């Protein structure tokens, strides 16, 4: 994605935000025409996915203990943990993009 205020940065932000959302979001013209609206939708979607990931991690052992072998359960928990970390990073990134779309600019510190 291009940095804020670079030529075409909002278009690159829209493309990136759409990549963070379900494919069906691409069918809503309002989301493509209004990047701030898309950013809010993306933020809520990622929030929900992160909450679901945390619930899955918390309940996976009880949900699957009689269904899969211990090694499979460990692998599933590891995958769930990695997905949670990915979603947490995405949540932060979406928040930063949303703030930039709302006009907030960050000044690099030395």
PyMOL commands that set and color helices and strands:
alter all, ss='L'
color gray80, all
select helices_A, chain A and resi 9-19+23-27+29-33+35-64+70-101
alter helices_A, ss='H'
color red, helices_A
deselect
rebuild
show_as cartoon
